Amino acid sequence: MKRFITYLYEYEQGQKTKNTGFVRVDERNGKVIFQISVRNYIGIQGNGEIYAYVWKNGLLGIELGKLSLLNSQTDMQLEFEANNIRNSGFILEEVVGVGLIFSNNNYMASCWDDAYAEVIGSKKFRMWEEQGSLSEMSVSMQVEEQEAEDVKEDLQIENDLCKDDNLQETVESSESVTYELVAYQKMELNAIKNLPSPNWYLCNNRFLVHGFFNYGYLVLKKTTEADGEKTYLGVPGIYEKPEMVMATLFGFPEFQTLPEEVSEAKMEEIISVPAPRQMELKQGTFGCWFIPIQME
């Protein structure tokens, strides 16, 4: 079984600009589901086409289906045989990303193999057709050089961290803190703007946005400690090595499991529970990656 999520980005006038949603890929029982979610694509309405990209003597685009934006957003799922994507003969492991092309030439794409990030954003691709013939199709975009360099740098840091057998020691567990009562509250992504302004930058934190789109909420945690009350913002996730790496890279080094009452709570509902007991965290545990809230 394979399951992962990658971001969608808009390309405008040859540059990679803003996050516009995500693509979830879920493979099980010989099937693969592509879930396409576009959010707040302001000012854009109308129809588009979804392509899966594979590499065969150049970039090849396989049309997966059509989509339509309503009120600047859409959610849709497409299901195919994992070993024969849309009867093309290509398998899921050969897919390196997806692209969404709209009738007014607006374009967004997601790449999960960084070796092909630049070509997906800037070069021509051939369009696969059911009859087996190929037609030329141009996507005249360019990836912003600095963004590409940032991705390369992040990947190098990730590789270095993954080689460190003592990585777990760099990740702190807030469950070792001593306090009596903790208040939790589920919140939407846009509720970050209700926090003190020094925290607003988190709206663009890729790790945070990824976690929110994956689980549908963030967690606000308030504690009463020996040196006063403190507030933390949490991103739901799994305690495992790859996620430790990304959490640390994006500024969320502290992990804590969540009480069952919080997981079952409604959005904005405040749950107060006794402080969690100190415990050894195990790989695969669900919880939140936390960062302290900055006050004015």
Sequence and secondary structure as in RCSB ss.txt:
>XXXX:A:sequence
MKRFITYLYEYEQGQKTKNTGFVRVDERNGKVIFQISVRNYIGIQGNGEIYAYVWKNGLLGIELGKLSLLNSQTD
MQLEFEANNIRNSGFILEEVVGVGLIFSNNNYMASCWDDAYAEVIGSKKFRMWEEQGSLSEMSVSMQVEEQEAED
VKEDLQIENDLCKDDNLQETVESSESVTYELVAYQKMELNAIKNLPSPNWYLCNNRFLVHGFFNYGYLVLKKTTE
ADGEKTYLGVPGIYEKPEMVMATLFGFPEFQTLPEEVSEAKMEEIISVPAPRQMELKQGTFGCWFIPIQME
>XXXX:A:secstr
 EEEEEEEEEEETTEEEEEEEEEEEEEETTEEEEEEEE   TT  EEEEEEEEEESSSEEEEEEEEEEEBTTBEE
EEEEEETTBGGGSS  GGGEEEEEEEETTS EEEEESSGGGHHHHHHS EEEE TTS EEEE       HHHHHH
HHHHHHHHHHHHT TTGGGGSEEGGGS  SEEEEEEE GGGGGGS GGGGGGGG HHHHHHHHHHS EEEEEEEE
TTEEEEEEEEEEEESHHHHHHHHHTT  EEEE  HHHHT  TT EEEEE        TTEEEEEEEE    
